[in-house]
Amino acid sequence: MKDRRGFSLLELLIVVAIILIIATIAIPSLLRSKQAANESAAVATMKTINTAQITYSSTGGTYGTIADLVAARLLDESFTRTKAGYVYTISASGYDYTAEATPASPNSGRYAYYSNPDGVIRYSMNASLAPSAAQAGRGIQ
């Protein structure tokens, strides 16, 4: 009789089951980590936008939209599309602006962020209410 080498079907099924159990435990943690990284990137990006607005207003006297800041080379082209799971918009009118960062999808981030000329970055748990809820979000420390 030949000497059999290799794994039996039962052994392979046990290994696959163990891998699936480990993946079931690890994937939610990985998604939360990615979400936290996106949120940290959004806060850092909002700081960049605030700095760009200060620079833009010091040269022109008023605040600008994303298109204005990109044209002035204070922001790069990546701000015009989704960046790290967030969509950025700026509504500017003369001496006032509101910069917003909203999650591109529910899995991208838990919070929406917004900022005004005071430079304080605030958050809202409801992404659709970021600047419109009387700006009731708390500041980020």
C-alpha positions as CSV (number, residue, x, y, z in Angstrom):
1,M,0.0,0.0,0.0
2,K,1.2,3.5,-0.8
3,D,2.2,5.9,1.9
4,R,-0.4,8.7,1.8
5,R,0.9,12.3,2.3
6,G,-1.1,15.5,2.5
7,F,-4.2,16.7,4.4
8,S,-7.5,15.1,4.6
9,L,-10.7,16.9,3.7
10,L,-11.7,17.2,7.3
11,E,-8.4,18.9,8.3
12,L,-8.8,21.4,5.5
13,L,-12.3,22.2,6.5
14,I,-11.2,22.8,10.1
15,V,-8.5,25.2,8.9
16,V,-10.9,27.1,6.7
17,A,-13.4,27.4,9.6
18,I,-10.7,28.8,11.9
19,I,-9.7,31.3,9.3
20,L,-13.3,32.4,8.9
21,I,-13.7,32.8,12.7
22,I,-10.6,35.0,12.9
23,A,-11.7,37.1,9.9
24,T,-15.1,37.6,11.5
25,I,-13.4,39.0,14.6
26,A,-10.8,41.1,12.8
27,I,-12.8,42.8,10.0
28,P,-15.0,45.0,12.2
29,S,-12.0,46.2,14.1
30,L,-10.2,46.9,10.9
31,L,-13.2,48.9,9.6
32,R,-13.3,51.0,12.9
33,S,-9.6,51.7,12.6
34,K,-10.1,52.9,9.0
35,Q,-13.0,55.1,10.1
36,A,-10.9,56.6,12.9
37,A,-8.1,57.3,10.4
38,N,-10.5,59.0,8.0
39,E,-11.8,61.2,10.9
40,S,-8.3,62.2,11.9
41,A,-7.5,63.0,8.3
42,A,-10.7,65.1,8.0
43,V,-9.7,67.2,11.1
44,A,-6.2,67.7,9.8
45,T,-7.6,68.7,6.4
46,M,-10.0,71.2,8.0
47,K,-7.0,72.8,9.7
48,T,-5.3,73.1,6.3
49,I,-8.5,74.7,4.9
50,N,-8.5,77.2,7.8
51,T,-4.9,78.1,7.2
52,A,-5.5,78.5,3.5
53,Q,-8.5,80.8,4.2
54,I,-6.4,83.0,6.5
55,T,-3.7,83.3,3.8
56,Y,-6.3,84.0,1.1
57,S,-8.0,86.6,3.1
58,S,-4.7,88.4,3.9
59,T,-4.1,88.9,0.2
60,G,-7.6,89.6,-1.0
61,G,-9.5,90.8,2.0
62,T,-12.3,88.2,1.6
63,Y,-12.6,84.4,2.0
64,G,-12.7,82.1,-0.9
65,T,-14.4,78.8,-2.1
66,I,-12.5,75.7,-2.8
67,A,-12.1,76.7,-6.4
68,D,-10.7,80.1,-5.4
69,L,-8.2,78.4,-3.0
70,V,-7.1,75.9,-5.6
71,A,-6.7,78.6,-8.2
72,A,-4.5,80.6,-5.7
73,R,-2.5,77.4,-5.1
74,L,-3.2,77.3,-1.4
75,L,-5.0,73.9,-1.8
76,D,-4.3,71.1,-4.2
77,E,-6.7,69.6,-6.7
78,S,-7.5,66.7,-4.3
79,F,-9.9,68.9,-2.4
80,T,-12.3,69.0,-5.4
81,R,-13.1,65.3,-5.0
82,T,-13.5,62.8,-2.2
83,K,-10.4,62.7,0.0
84,A,-9.8,60.1,2.7
85,G,-13.5,59.2,2.8
86,Y,-14.7,62.8,3.2
87,V,-16.2,65.4,0.8
88,Y,-15.1,69.0,1.4
89,T,-17.1,72.1,0.6
90,I,-16.7,75.7,1.4
91,S,-19.5,78.3,1.1
92,A,-17.9,81.8,1.3
93,S,-19.5,85.2,1.2
94,G,-17.2,88.1,1.7
95,Y,-16.0,88.2,5.2
96,D,-17.5,84.9,6.3
97,Y,-17.2,81.2,5.3
98,T,-18.3,77.8,6.4
99,A,-16.0,74.9,5.5
100,E,-17.6,71.5,5.8
101,A,-16.3,67.9,5.7
102,T,-19.0,65.3,5.4
103,P,-18.5,61.5,5.1
104,A,-18.8,60.2,1.6
105,S,-20.5,57.1,2.9
106,P,-21.8,55.9,6.3
107,N,-18.7,53.7,6.7
108,S,-16.3,56.5,5.9
109,G,-16.8,58.3,9.2
110,R,-19.2,58.8,12.1
111,Y,-18.9,62.6,12.3
112,A,-19.3,65.6,10.0
113,Y,-16.9,68.5,10.7
114,Y,-17.2,72.2,10.0
115,S,-15.4,75.4,10.7
116,N,-15.9,79.2,10.5
117,P,-13.5,82.1,10.5
118,D,-13.0,81.6,14.2
119,G,-10.9,78.6,13.3
120,V,-12.6,76.2,15.7
121,I,-13.3,72.9,14.1
122,R,-16.7,71.5,15.3
123,Y,-18.3,68.2,14.8
124,S,-21.8,66.9,14.4
125,M,-23.0,63.3,14.9
126,N,-25.5,63.8,12.2
127,A,-23.6,64.4,9.0
128,S,-26.6,66.2,7.3
129,L,-26.9,68.7,10.1
130,A,-23.2,69.8,10.4
131,P,-23.5,73.6,9.8
132,S,-27.2,74.0,9.8
133,A,-28.1,72.9,13.3
134,A,-27.3,76.4,14.7
135,Q,-23.7,75.2,14.8
136,A,-24.3,73.4,18.0
137,G,-21.5,70.9,17.5
138,R,-18.7,70.8,20.1
139,G,-15.2,72.0,19.3
140,I,-12.4,69.5,18.8
141,Q,-9.6,69.8,21.3
